Amino acid sequence: MPEPGYNPAEIMTVAAARRLKNGTVCFVGIGLPSAAANLARITHAPELVLIYESGTIGAKPDVLPLSIGDGDLAETADAVVSVPEIFRYWLQGGRVDIGFLGAAQIDKFGNINTTVIGSYEKPKVRLPGAGGAPEIATAAKEVAIILKQSKRTFVEKLDFVTSSGYYPNAGRNGRPGPRGRGPTTVITDLGVMRSDPVNRELILTAIHPGTAVDQVRDATGWPLKIAGNLETTSPPTDAELSALRDLHSRTAAAHGNVSVAE
């Protein structure tokens, strides 16, 4: 079988970008979420409105930002407002259609960890922390999470709960109850998961070409449920790959060896 003309990170980014529609207001996290959102903006969704935590609205960076405070975001934005306004008026006011987040760990109910690996008191790794992720996870109309899949990231129990999805037995009827809206979609380098509308558990609904279901199960730290009508993701088009690679090339030229997309 011939090797595909793309790598797992590329199909993950393309699959995530396809979920953003023209005119959507998207609250973007740095890294993979930013790569996917900007790919969507420069391909099929030129009127996508990107909001970053630093207060930029309608940012149109030519290269991927190093952080939420990257000057390119402010220089290319339609407007720059205060951070409290971004959260109070836009996010908590119900004006954000979708939040795009990354994570270091995720559990089967979409709770995510971006704080520590290991114990909080003596962590093995101290991560960037919460930022605006807890607010995005609970207040955006829809939440999508993008991360590479392995048993280190898809875990039975989080080392720390940074942002709430759902908790088991939180509802009066014994089912998982919402602490917020929780994730609707999780996109990985192996496939796509969606939150079950009844029990809120993440279910595998699509796999990327060349990926086997057992491969996804082996990369998941809990017994993964599979949708009965499991789909296969459409491969990236030449136009999508060209746009994504050009974006990464411009970013590498601008920032050197600093990685902003992993």
The 8 nearest C-alpha neighbors of each residue, nearest first, counted from 0:
[[1, 2, 3, 209, 208, 4, 210, 211],
 [2, 0, 3, 4, 209, 5, 208, 6],
 [1, 3, 4, 0, 5, 209, 6, 208],
 [4, 2, 5, 1, 6, 209, 208, 234],
 [3, 5, 2, 6, 235, 240, 1, 237],
 [6, 4, 3, 9, 7, 10, 240, 235],
 [5, 7, 9, 8, 10, 4, 3, 11],
 [8, 6, 188, 10, 9, 11, 5, 189],
 [9, 7, 11, 6, 10, 188, 12, 147],
 [10, 8, 12, 6, 11, 7, 13, 5],
 [9, 11, 13, 7, 12, 8, 14, 235],
 [12, 10, 188, 8, 14, 9, 13, 187],
 [13, 11, 35, 9, 15, 10, 14, 16],
 [12, 14, 16, 10, 15, 11, 9, 17],
 [15, 13, 11, 17, 12, 16, 10, 18],
 [14, 16, 12, 13, 17, 18, 35, 11],
 [17, 15, 35, 39, 13, 18, 14, 19],
 [16, 18, 14, 15, 19, 13, 39, 20],
 [19, 17, 16, 15, 20, 14, 39, 143],
 [18, 20, 17, 16, 39, 23, 21, 44],
 [21, 19, 23, 44, 22, 18, 47, 17],
 [20, 22, 44, 47, 46, 23, 45, 19],
 [21, 23, 47, 46, 20, 48, 24, 44],
 [22, 24, 47, 21, 20, 48, 25, 96],
 [25, 23, 48, 96, 95, 49, 47, 22],
 [24, 26, 97, 49, 98, 50, 27, 96],
 [27, 25, 98, 50, 51, 49, 99, 97],
 [28, 26, 99, 51, 33, 25, 50, 32],
 [27, 29, 100, 32, 33, 99, 30, 101],
 [28, 30, 33, 32, 66, 27, 31, 67],
 [31, 29, 260, 259, 33, 32, 261, 34],
 [30, 32, 260, 34, 33, 261, 35, 145],
 [33, 31, 35, 99, 28, 34, 30, 100],
 [32, 34, 36, 29, 30, 31, 35, 28],
 [35, 33, 31, 37, 32, 36, 38, 260],
 [36, 34, 16, 12, 38, 32, 33, 37],
 [37, 35, 33, 39, 38, 34, 16, 32],
 [36, 38, 40, 39, 34, 35, 33, 41],
 [37, 39, 35, 41, 40, 36, 34, 243],
 [38, 40, 16, 36, 42, 37, 44, 41],
 [39, 41, 45, 44, 37, 38, 42, 47],
 [42, 40, 38, 39, 45, 37, 43, 44],
 [41, 43, 39, 40, 44, 38, 45, 239],
 [42, 44, 39, 45, 40, 41, 21, 20],
 [43, 45, 21, 40, 39, 47, 46, 20],
 [46, 44, 40, 47, 41, 43, 21, 42],
 [47, 45, 22, 21, 44, 48, 40, 23],
 [46, 48, 22, 21, 23, 44, 45, 40],
 [49, 47, 57, 24, 25, 23, 46, 22],
 [50, 48, 57, 25, 58, 26, 56, 24],
 [51, 49, 56, 26, 55, 25, 27, 57],
 [50, 52, 55, 27, 53, 26, 54, 67],
 [51, 53, 54, 67, 82, 131, 50, 85],
 [52, 54, 51, 67, 82, 68, 55, 81],
 [55, 53, 80, 82, 79, 81, 52, 85],
 [56, 54, 79, 51, 50, 76, 73, 53],
 [57, 55, 50, 78, 58, 76, 77, 79],
 [56, 58, 48, 49, 76, 77, 50, 59],
 [57, 59, 76, 75, 72, 49, 56, 60],
 [60, 58, 75, 76, 57, 61, 72, 49],
 [61, 59, 62, 71, 72, 75, 58, 63],
 [60, 62, 59, 63, 246, 249, 71, 250],
 [63, 61, 250, 60, 249, 246, 64, 253],
 [62, 64, 250, 65, 60, 34, 259, 61],
 [65, 63, 66, 69, 62, 71, 259, 67],
 [64, 66, 259, 69, 63, 67, 29, 68],
 [67, 65, 68, 69, 64, 29, 259, 30],
 [66, 68, 53, 69, 51, 52, 29, 64],
 [67, 69, 66, 53, 70, 72, 65, 64],
 [70, 68, 66, 71, 67, 64, 72, 65],
 [69, 71, 72, 73, 74, 68, 64, 75],
 [72, 70, 74, 69, 73, 60, 75, 64],
 [73, 71, 58, 70, 75, 74, 60, 69],
 [72, 74, 76, 70, 75, 71, 55, 79],
 [75, 73, 71, 72, 76, 70, 58, 60],
 [74, 76, 59, 58, 72, 73, 60, 71],
 [77, 75, 58, 57, 73, 78, 56, 55],
 [76, 78, 57, 56, 58, 75, 79, 55],
 [79, 77, 56, 76, 55, 80, 57, 73],
 [78, 80, 55, 54, 56, 73, 76, 81],
 [79, 81, 54, 84, 55, 78, 82, 85],
 [80, 82, 84, 54, 83, 85, 79, 53],
 [81, 83, 85, 54, 84, 53, 86, 80],
 [84, 82, 86, 85, 81, 87, 88, 54],
 [83, 85, 87, 88, 81, 82, 86, 80],
 [86, 84, 82, 89, 83, 54, 87, 88],
 [85, 87, 90, 83, 84, 89, 91, 88],
 [86, 88, 91, 84, 83, 85, 89, 90],
 [89, 87, 92, 84, 85, 86, 91, 90],
 [90, 88, 94, 85, 92, 86, 87, 91],
 [89, 91, 86, 92, 95, 93, 94, 87],
 [92, 90, 87, 93, 138, 86, 89, 88],
 [91, 93, 88, 89, 90, 94, 87, 86],
 [92, 94, 91, 90, 95, 89, 139, 140],
 [93, 95, 89, 92, 90, 96, 24, 91],
 [96, 94, 24, 139, 90, 93, 97, 25],
 [97, 95, 140, 24, 25, 139, 141, 23],
 [98, 96, 141, 25, 142, 139, 95, 140],
 [97, 99, 26, 142, 25, 139, 135, 27],
 [98, 100, 143, 27, 32, 144, 28, 142],
 [101, 99, 144, 28, 32, 143, 145, 98],
 [100, 102, 145, 144, 146, 32, 28, 31],
 [103, 101, 104, 113, 112, 111, 146, 100],
 [102, 104, 113, 112, 152, 105, 101, 111],
 [105, 103, 152, 112, 102, 111, 153, 157],
 [104, 106, 111, 153, 110, 109, 152, 154],
 [105, 107, 154, 109, 108, 110, 155, 153],
 [108, 106, 201, 200, 109, 105, 155, 221],
 [107, 109, 200, 165, 106, 110, 199, 164],
 [110, 108, 164, 106, 107, 182, 105, 111],
 [109, 111, 164, 163, 106, 105, 108, 162],
 [112, 110, 105, 162, 104, 161, 160, 102],
 [111, 113, 161, 104, 160, 159, 114, 103],
 [112, 114, 128, 103, 102, 126, 161, 129],
 [113, 115, 128, 126, 112, 127, 125, 161],
 [116, 114, 125, 126, 124, 122, 117, 119],
 [117, 115, 124, 123, 122, 158, 125, 118],
 [116, 118, 122, 123, 158, 115, 119, 124],
 [117, 119, 122, 121, 120, 158, 116, 115],
 [118, 120, 122, 121, 115, 117, 159, 116],
 [119, 121, 118, 122, 117, 115, 123, 125],
 [122, 120, 118, 119, 123, 117, 124, 115],
 [123, 121, 117, 118, 124, 119, 116, 115],
 [122, 124, 117, 116, 121, 125, 115, 118],
 [125, 123, 116, 122, 115, 126, 117, 114],
 [124, 126, 115, 122, 114, 116, 123, 127],
 [125, 127, 114, 115, 128, 113, 124, 116],
 [128, 126, 114, 113, 125, 129, 130, 115],
 [129, 127, 114, 113, 126, 130, 161, 115],
 [128, 130, 132, 161, 131, 113, 114, 133],
 [131, 129, 132, 128, 133, 127, 52, 134],
 [130, 132, 134, 133, 129, 135, 52, 86],
 [131, 133, 135, 134, 129, 130, 136, 162],
 [134, 132, 162, 136, 135, 131, 137, 129],
 [133, 135, 137, 136, 132, 131, 138, 86],
 [134, 136, 132, 138, 139, 137, 133, 98],
 [137, 135, 133, 134, 132, 138, 181, 142],
 [136, 138, 179, 180, 134, 135, 139, 133],
 [137, 139, 135, 91, 134, 136, 90, 140],
 [140, 138, 141, 135, 95, 97, 98, 96],
 [141, 139, 96, 97, 138, 95, 142, 93],
 [140, 142, 97, 139, 96, 183, 98, 182],
 [141, 143, 182, 98, 97, 183, 99, 136],
 [144, 142, 184, 99, 185, 182, 183, 98],
 [143, 145, 185, 100, 101, 99, 186, 184],
 [146, 144, 186, 101, 185, 187, 100, 32],
 [147, 145, 187, 101, 148, 102, 144, 186],
 [148, 146, 187, 188, 149, 145, 152, 8],
 [147, 149, 187, 218, 152, 146, 188, 153],
 [150, 148, 218, 151, 152, 153, 219, 147],
 [149, 151, 220, 219, 218, 153, 152, 154],
 [152, 150, 149, 153, 154, 104, 220, 148],
 [151, 153, 104, 149, 150, 154, 103, 105],
 [154, 152, 150, 105, 219, 220, 106, 104],
 [153, 155, 220, 106, 156, 152, 150, 105],
 [154, 156, 220, 221, 106, 157, 153, 107],
 [157, 155, 154, 106, 158, 105, 159, 220],
 [158, 156, 159, 160, 154, 104, 106, 112],
 [157, 159, 117, 116, 118, 156, 115, 160],
 [160, 158, 157, 112, 161, 115, 114, 119],
 [161, 159, 112, 162, 111, 157, 110, 163],
 [160, 162, 112, 111, 129, 113, 159, 114],
 [163, 161, 133, 111, 160, 110, 132, 136],
 [164, 162, 110, 178, 165, 179, 133, 136],
 [163, 165, 181, 110, 109, 108, 182, 179],
 [166, 164, 177, 108, 178, 176, 175, 163],
 [165, 167, 175, 169, 176, 168, 108, 177],
 [168, 166, 175, 169, 174, 165, 176, 173],
 [167, 169, 173, 175, 174, 170, 166, 176],
 [168, 170, 176, 175, 167, 166, 174, 173],
 [171, 169, 176, 174, 173, 172, 168, 175],
 [170, 172, 173, 169, 174, 168, 176, 175],
 [171, 173, 170, 174, 168, 169, 175, 176],
 [174, 172, 168, 170, 171, 175, 169, 167],
 [173, 175, 168, 170, 172, 176, 198, 167],
 [176, 174, 167, 168, 169, 166, 170, 165],
 [175, 177, 170, 169, 165, 166, 174, 178],
 [178, 176, 165, 179, 180, 175, 164, 166],
 [177, 179, 165, 163, 164, 176, 180, 137],
 [180, 178, 137, 177, 181, 164, 163, 136],
 [179, 181, 137, 177, 182, 136, 164, 138],
 [182, 180, 164, 179, 136, 165, 109, 137],
 [183, 181, 142, 184, 143, 109, 164, 194],
 [182, 184, 194, 193, 142, 143, 141, 181],
 [185, 183, 193, 143, 182, 192, 144, 186],
 [184, 186, 144, 192, 143, 191, 145, 193],
 [185, 187, 191, 145, 190, 15, 144, 11],
 [188, 186, 147, 146, 189, 190, 11, 148],
 [187, 189, 11, 7, 147, 8, 190, 148],
 [190, 188, 187, 207, 206, 210, 215, 148],
 [189, 191, 206, 207, 205, 187, 188, 186],
 [190, 192, 186, 205, 185, 204, 203, 187],
 [193, 191, 203, 185, 202, 204, 184, 201],
 [192, 194, 184, 201, 202, 183, 185, 195],
 [193, 195, 201, 199, 183, 200, 196, 202],
 [194, 196, 199, 200, 197, 198, 201, 193],
 [195, 197, 199, 194, 198, 200, 193, 183],
 [198, 196, 195, 199, 200, 174, 194, 175],
 [197, 199, 200, 195, 175, 196, 174, 194],
 [200, 198, 195, 194, 196, 197, 108, 201],
 [199, 201, 108, 195, 194, 107, 198, 202],
 [202, 200, 194, 193, 107, 192, 195, 108],
 [203, 201, 192, 224, 193, 225, 204, 194],
 [202, 204, 192, 225, 226, 205, 191, 224],
 [203, 205, 229, 226, 192, 191, 202, 230],
 [206, 204, 230, 191, 231, 190, 229, 203],
 [207, 205, 190, 231, 189, 232, 210, 191],
 [206, 208, 232, 190, 231, 210, 189, 209],
 [209, 207, 210, 231, 232, 206, 234, 233],
 [208, 210, 207, 211, 206, 3, 189, 231],
 [211, 209, 208, 207, 206, 189, 212, 214],
 [212, 210, 214, 213, 209, 215, 206, 208],
 [211, 213, 215, 214, 216, 210, 206, 225],
 [214, 212, 216, 215, 211, 217, 210, 218],
 [215, 213, 217, 211, 212, 216, 218, 210],
 [214, 216, 218, 212, 213, 217, 189, 219],
 [215, 217, 213, 219, 218, 214, 223, 212],
 [216, 218, 214, 215, 219, 213, 150, 220],
 [217, 219, 149, 150, 215, 216, 148, 214],
 [220, 218, 150, 153, 216, 217, 221, 149],
 [219, 221, 154, 150, 153, 155, 218, 222],
 [220, 222, 155, 219, 223, 154, 107, 153],
 [223, 221, 224, 220, 216, 219, 155, 107],
 [222, 224, 221, 216, 225, 202, 219, 203],
 [223, 225, 202, 203, 222, 226, 201, 200],
 [226, 224, 203, 202, 227, 223, 204, 229],
 [227, 225, 204, 229, 228, 203, 202, 224],
 [228, 226, 229, 225, 204, 230, 224, 203],
 [227, 229, 226, 230, 204, 225, 205, 203],
 [230, 228, 204, 226, 205, 227, 231, 225],
 [229, 231, 205, 204, 228, 206, 232, 226],
 [230, 232, 206, 205, 207, 208, 233, 229],
 [233, 231, 207, 206, 205, 234, 208, 230],
 [232, 234, 231, 235, 208, 207, 14, 236],
 [235, 233, 232, 236, 208, 10, 207, 5],
 [236, 234, 239, 10, 240, 13, 233, 237],
 [235, 237, 239, 238, 240, 234, 241, 233],
 [236, 238, 240, 239, 241, 235, 242, 4],
 [237, 239, 241, 236, 240, 242, 235, 42],
 [240, 238, 236, 242, 241, 237, 235, 243],
 [241, 239, 243, 237, 242, 238, 244, 236],
 [240, 242, 238, 244, 239, 243, 237, 245],
 [243, 241, 245, 239, 240, 244, 238, 246],
 [244, 242, 246, 240, 245, 241, 38, 239],
 [243, 245, 247, 241, 246, 242, 240, 248],
 [244, 246, 248, 242, 247, 243, 241, 249],
 [247, 245, 243, 249, 244, 248, 242, 250],
 [246, 248, 250, 244, 245, 249, 251, 243],
 [249, 247, 245, 251, 250, 246, 244, 252],
 [250, 248, 252, 246, 247, 251, 62, 245],
 [249, 251, 62, 247, 253, 248, 252, 63],
 [252, 250, 255, 248, 254, 253, 249, 247],
 [251, 253, 249, 250, 255, 254, 248, 256],
 [254, 252, 250, 251, 255, 249, 62, 248],
 [255, 253, 251, 252, 250, 257, 256, 65],
 [254, 256, 251, 252, 257, 253, 250, 258],
 [255, 257, 258, 251, 254, 252, 253, 250],
 [258, 256, 255, 254, 259, 251, 65, 250],
 [259, 257, 260, 256, 261, 251, 65, 30],
 [260, 258, 30, 65, 261, 257, 63, 64],
 [259, 261, 30, 31, 258, 34, 33, 63],
 [260, 30, 31, 259, 258, 8, 146, 147]]
